[in-house]
Structure formats: structure tokens, C-alpha cells
């Protein structure tokens, strides 16, 4: 449930209710809006049956929350969350572009990519050091050596960096080098891993699972936030359907649905959604038009020789042209880029 306080409620009234909730063994989460403060109650609310909450000072009303996810729920946190990643903020009036290779292959590749995407306007360098691949014989990533290369690119260019993590060992290594951790689609419901990234306090990009519903996706984010880490960004990257013309089917409708259900920012990955280079641009533009807070787009110095996902990766020239074409649309949608 949530307790909606009256406009400009006194701080001592809010604190009194918070203390009472916690005395019952429940968690109280306070969201301070411009005028109204909301207190979210997480736990067995039957423990409050002996309390007449409506008569507490400055309480306006009690609203039940029927969804299983609470902390990610917009009812708990009406104001959109702004997630700080290094020197970049995801959410609000900014459009954030994450770009880079699917897999980190060499120092030359990573540094060339970092300089190129920064020149075009990207704010965050993405690169895979741990690669969960369908085939056990496919390139699995450079692991910690790859993370070190990303850190070098960060130090040289000033870009923030993000990398996917696939295990506790990967988390323990990545926190030493990156600004943001990514949970890939295959691990969206790896609840142990979600808890571990939650404990780090680092911002987390949570990709939607291949066949996950939006409610399942939001419940996955709840695992991270429940560990005391509110810094979660959602990423729509396509879901598995009967269609075979593209790798996956990009669910553009997920963007407005998330905006209605949750306060968390959402970005779109048109590269993994389609697996086809020529479809990246129209879907990137569609994502911005739908209200996405950012994009994740794969680039590579030479896509034809990429060790992973070359067919969906843009060249530096293609990425630069795309960014130029995205700017007017972003401005039209009230986004700075």
C-alpha cells in the first residue's frame, strides 16, 4: 500500500508514520514530490490492521498497490527517476546514447570506437567482456582483460562505460572498472545475480528477457531495488515471437507502458532487436518518438570482421550519420542530445 500525505505535510508527521511502520517490521519508502510526499509500505500489510492510518496527522488517503512489484511502481514513486552514470544522467530531458562493439576484441578496437562514438555524440561506451553465447564454441569474451581495456578507453576519452556481467565472479571484477553493470536478456530472471548487482550500488541496465512479460521484467528490477540499489534502467531489446524476418520483435509499445507503470527510465536496443544493420535507424527513430530515454547501438571499426554480431553493427560513418539524423527528432520530443 501507499500512504499519500497532504500537500506540504510536516516532516515530523511523515517521520512519525515511518517510525510506526518500521516498528511493525515493515519497510517504509519515502518519495518526496514537489508538493506531495508518498510513503510506500513493503511487507505484510496485515501487521497494520490495528492502526487507523487515515487519522494520523497530515495523511490524505491510503491507496492499495495490487501489482506484485512495489519499489519499481510509479504509485510508490510518482516522479520519474534520474539515474546518474558517471557524468551522464539517464532520464528526464536527456537522450542518452550507449554505443560500442558487442565484444571487446583489442585495445585498438576499443580506443578507436570510443573516440569515434564520442565525436558523434554518444555519452556511454558499451562493450562485452563476458559473452553468454548460444554456442559454447563461439567467442566468449576477454573477461577481465576486456574490462581493463574499457577502463583505458574511459580514462582516455572521459566516456562512462558499461559492461554485461554473467556471474558473481564477473560482478566482482567489473565493479573495479565500469560505471554501470548490465544484466542481459538471458539472465533477467537469474535472481541470485540480480541480488548481487543490487548489492554493488552501481547503476544497472536490466534488459528484458526473450519471452518476459512487462510485469515479469518489472519484478526482476524489484530484486535489484530491494537490495537498496534504486539505480536501475530498463532496456527493451526485442522479444521472441513467431516472426523470422528479424532476430527478435522489438516491442515499441513497451516504452509507453513502462512510462505508465514505472518511474524507471527505459532505453531501447534496436541492434539486438533486429540483428540487421539496415533496420537499426528506423527503429531507433521509432524508439525516440515513443518516448525512450536513450538508445543502445552497436558499432564496430570493421563489422565484417567482428567476432560477435557484425551483421547488426554500424560502421563509424553510419553511426555518425544516424546521430545527426536523430538530433532533430530528439529535440522535437523535448530531449537534449
C-alpha positions in Angstrom: 0.0 0.0 0.0 1.0 3.6 -0.2 0.2 6.4 2.2 -0.4 9.7 0.4 0.3 12.7 2.6 -1.5 16.0 2.4 0.2 18.7 0.4 3.1 20.3 2.3 2.8 17.7 5.1 5.0 18.4 8.1 8.3 16.4 8.2 7.5 15.3 11.8 4.2 13.8 10.6 6.0 11.8 7.9 8.7 10.6 10.3 6.1 9.5 12.9 4.3 7.3 10.3 7.7 5.9 9.1 8.7 5.0 12.6 5.3 3.3 13.2 5.6 1.2 10.0 9.2 0.1 10.8 8.2 -0.8 14.4 5.8 -3.3 12.8 8.7 -5.0 11.0 7.8 -3.5 7.6 9.8 -1.3 5.2 8.8 2.3 4.6 10.0 4.0 1.4 9.5 7.8 1.2 9.1 9.6 -2.1 9.2 13.4 -1.8 7.5 15.2 -4.6 7.3 18.9 -5.2 4.2 19.2 -3.1 3.1 15.7 -2.0 5.1 13.1 0.0 4.2 9.4 -0.5 5.1 6.6 1.9 5.3 3.2 0.4 4.8 0.2 2.6 6.5 -3.0 1.7 5.7 -6.2 3.6 2.8 -7.9 5.2 0.3 -5.0 5.5 -1.9 -7.1 7.8 0.5 -6.1 10.5 -1.0 -2.6 10.3 -4.6 -3.8 10.9 -4.5 -2.4 14.4 -3.6 1.1 13.1 -6.1 3.5 11.7 -3.8 5.2 9.3 -6.3 7.7 8.0 -6.4 9.6 11.3 -2.7 10.2 11.5 -1.7 13.8 11.2 -1.3 15.0 7.6 -2.5 11.8 6.0 -4.6 12.4 2.9 -5.5 8.9 1.7 -4.5 5.2 1.6 -4.0 3.6 -1.8 -3.7 -0.2 -2.2 -1.0 -1.5 -4.6 -2.2 -4.6 -6.3 0.9 -5.2 -8.5 3.5 -7.6 -7.2 6.3 -5.1 -7.9 6.3 -2.2 -5.4 9.6 -0.2 -5.4 9.6 0.0 -9.2 6.0 1.0 -9.2 5.0 4.6 -10.3 2.5 4.6 -7.5 5.3 4.4 -5.0 7.5 7.0 -6.8 5.4 9.3 -9.0 8.3 11.4 -10.1 10.5 9.9 -12.9 13.8 8.6 -11.6 17.0 10.2 -12.9 19.9 7.7 -12.9 23.4 9.1 -12.8 26.1 7.1 -14.6 29.5 8.7 -14.3 29.0 12.2 -15.7 25.8 11.2 -17.5 22.2 11.3 -16.3 19.7 8.9 -17.8 16.1 10.1 -17.7 14.4 13.5 -17.7 15.0 15.7 -20.7 18.2 14.0 -21.8 18.6 11.4 -24.6 21.5 9.1 -23.8 23.3 7.1 -26.5 25.3 4.0 -25.5 27.4 2.6 -28.2 30.3 0.3 -28.9 31.1 -3.2 -30.0 29.2 -6.3 -29.0 32.5 -7.8 -27.8 35.8 -6.2 -26.7 38.4 -7.6 -29.0 41.6 -5.5 -28.7 42.9 -2.2 -27.4 43.0 -0.7 -30.8 39.4 -1.6 -31.5 38.0 -0.3 -28.2 40.0 3.0 -28.3 39.1 3.7 -31.9 35.4 3.0 -31.1 35.5 5.2 -28.0 36.9 8.2 -29.9 34.5 7.8 -32.8 31.3 7.5 -30.8 32.2 10.4 -28.5 32.8 12.6 -31.6 29.3 11.7 -32.9 27.7 12.5 -29.5 27.5 9.2 -27.6 27.9 9.5 -23.8 28.5 5.9 -22.8 30.8 3.2 -24.2 29.3 -0.3 -24.2 31.4 -3.4 -24.7 31.2 -7.0 -23.9 33.9 -8.6 -21.8 31.7 -11.6 -20.8 29.7 -13.0 -23.7 26.9 -15.5 -23.0 26.7 -17.2 -26.4 24.2 -19.7 -27.7 27.0 -21.9 -28.9 29.8 -23.0 -26.4 32.3 -22.8 -29.2 31.6 -19.1 -30.0 33.8 -16.3 -28.7 33.1 -15.9 -25.0 34.9 -12.6 -24.4 38.2 -11.4 -22.9 36.8 -11.2 -19.4 38.8 -9.1 -17.0 41.4 -8.2 -19.7 38.5 -6.8 -21.7 37.4 -4.7 -18.7 40.8 -3.3 -18.4 40.7 -2.1 -22.0 37.4 -0.4 -21.4 38.8 1.4 -18.4 41.7 2.6 -20.5 39.2 3.9 -23.1 37.3 5.6 -20.3 40.4 7.3 -18.9 41.5 8.5 -22.4 38.1 9.8 -23.6 36.1 10.6 -20.5 33.2 8.4 -21.6 31.4 6.4 -19.0 31.5 2.6 -19.6 29.0 -0.3 -19.2 29.6 -4.0 -19.4 27.4 -7.1 -19.1 28.0 -9.4 -16.1 27.1 -13.0 -16.1 28.2 -14.4 -12.7 29.3 -13.3 -9.3 33.0 -13.5 -10.4 32.2 -11.2 -13.3 30.4 -8.7 -10.9 33.4 -8.7 -8.5 35.8 -7.9 -11.4 33.6 -5.4 -13.2 32.9 -3.1 -10.3 36.6 -2.2 -10.4 36.5 -0.9 -13.9 33.0 0.2 -15.1 30.4 2.8 -14.3 27.3 0.6 -15.0 26.6 -3.1 -14.9 24.3 -4.8 -17.5 22.1 -7.8 -16.9 21.5 -9.4 -20.3 18.2 -10.9 -21.6 19.3 -14.5 -20.7 19.9 -13.5 -17.1 16.8 -11.3 -16.5 15.4 -13.9 -14.1 18.7 -15.0 -12.6 17.5 -13.8 -9.2 20.8 -14.6 -7.4 22.7 -12.4 -9.9 20.1 -9.6 -9.7 20.6 -9.5 -5.9 24.4 -9.4 -6.3 24.3 -6.5 -8.7 21.9 -4.8 -6.4 24.4 -5.0 -3.5 27.1 -3.2 -5.5 25.2 0.1 -5.6 26.3 0.7 -9.2 23.7 1.7 -11.8 22.3 -1.4 -13.5 20.9 -1.7 -17.0 18.3 -4.5 -17.0 17.5 -6.0 -20.4 14.1 -7.6 -21.0 14.1 -11.3 -21.2 13.5 -13.1 -24.5 9.9 -14.1 -23.5 9.3 -12.0 -20.5 6.1 -10.0 -19.9 6.4 -6.4 -18.7 5.3 -7.4 -15.2 8.0 -10.1 -15.0 10.5 -7.5 -16.2 9.5 -5.0 -13.5 9.5 -7.8 -10.9 13.1 -8.6 -11.9 14.0 -4.9 -11.4 12.4 -5.2 -7.9 15.1 -7.7 -6.9 17.8 -5.1 -7.6 16.0 -2.2 -5.9 15.1 -4.3 -2.9 18.8 -4.7 -2.2 19.0 -0.9 -1.6 20.0 0.0 -5.1 17.4 2.3 -6.8 19.7 3.0 -9.8 18.0 0.8 -12.4 17.5 1.5 -16.1 15.3 -0.8 -18.2 16.3 -1.8 -21.8 13.8 -3.1 -24.4 15.8 -5.3 -26.8 13.1 -7.3 -28.6 11.2 -10.4 -27.6 10.9 -13.8 -29.2 7.8 -14.2 -31.5 6.9 -16.4 -34.4 8.4 -13.8 -36.8 11.8 -14.8 -38.5 12.5 -11.7 -40.7 14.4 -10.2 -37.7 16.2 -11.8 -34.9 13.6 -10.7 -32.4 10.5 -8.5 -32.5 11.1 -5.0 -31.0 8.2 -4.2 -28.7 7.9 -0.4 -29.1 4.7 -0.4 -27.0 6.9 -1.4 -24.0 8.1 2.2 -23.9 4.8 4.0 -23.1 3.6 1.0 -21.0 6.7 1.3 -18.8 6.3 5.1 -18.6 2.8 4.5 -17.2 3.6 1.7 -14.8 7.1 2.6 -13.5 9.3 5.6 -12.6 12.4 3.9 -14.0 14.0 5.2 -17.2 13.8 3.0 -20.3 16.1 2.8 -23.3 15.8 0.7 -26.5 18.4 -1.5 -28.2 17.4 -1.7 -31.9 20.6 -3.6 -32.8 19.8 -6.8 -30.8 16.1 -6.4 -31.5 16.6 -6.9 -35.3 20.0 -8.3 -35.8 20.0 -6.4 -39.1 22.0 -3.3 -39.7 19.6 -1.6 -42.1 16.7 -1.7 -39.6 18.6 0.0 -36.8 17.9 3.5 -38.0 14.1 3.3 -38.4 13.6 1.5 -35.1 16.0 4.0 -33.3 13.8 6.8 -34.5 10.6 5.0 -33.5 12.0 4.5 -30.0 12.7 8.2 -29.6 9.2 9.0 -31.0 7.7 6.6 -28.4 9.4 8.5 -25.6 12.5 6.4 -24.8 15.2 7.9 -22.6 18.0 6.5 -24.7 19.4 4.0 -27.2 22.0 1.3 -27.2 23.5 0.9 -30.7 26.3 -1.4 -31.7 29.3 0.0 -33.6 32.5 -1.6 -34.8 35.5 -0.4 -36.8 35.0 -3.2 -39.3 31.7 -5.1 -38.8 32.7 -7.6 -41.4 35.5 -8.9 -39.2 33.7 -8.6 -35.8 33.9 -11.6 -33.5 30.3 -11.1 -32.4 27.2 -9.6 -34.1 28.9 -8.0 -37.1 25.7 -8.0 -39.2 23.9 -5.6 -36.8 26.8 -3.3 -36.1 27.2 0.1 -37.7 30.4 1.5 -39.1 31.6 4.7 -37.5 30.4 6.7 -40.5 26.9 5.1 -40.3 26.7 5.8 -36.6 27.7 9.4 -37.1 25.1 9.9 -39.8 22.5 8.2 -37.5 23.3 10.6 -34.6 22.9 13.6 -36.9 19.5 12.4 -38.1 18.3 11.6 -34.6 19.0 15.1 -33.2 16.0 16.9 -34.7 13.6 14.2 -33.6 15.1 14.2 -30.1 14.6 17.9 -29.9 11.1 17.6 -31.2 10.4 15.2 -28.3 11.9 17.6 -25.8 15.1 15.7 -25.4 18.6 17.2 -25.3 21.2 15.3 -27.4 
